[in-house]
Amino acid sequence: MRVLVLTMAALMLTACVSQDAVLVNERGQAVRCRNSGWGYIGAPVAMSQQKACMKNAQAQGYRVPAGNAPLQDPPPPAPAPPAPDHIR
């Protein structure tokens, strides 16, 4: 029984949340709301901050674009061109 209680307490204290959203206005300008937190207090605080960020951005005219795809890392840069023959 003690192990079960300790396991449940550990799981409750290690909860985490990570939220990320990009909102765009009619001029194409973007704003990002990104919050994360862990633990019994940190996770709910991060969720509250994310909600406030989204509400503030929407009040300023930003909207979540339709068909908002998950964010991805940008592609890697193109390789550098080869050095001229006289430098080799």
Buried (B, 14 or more C-beta within 10 A) or exposed (E): EEEEEEEEEEEEEEBEBEBEBBBBEEEEEEBEBBBBBBBEEBBEEBBEBBEEBBEEBEEEEBEBEEEEEEEEEEEEEEEEEEEEEEEE
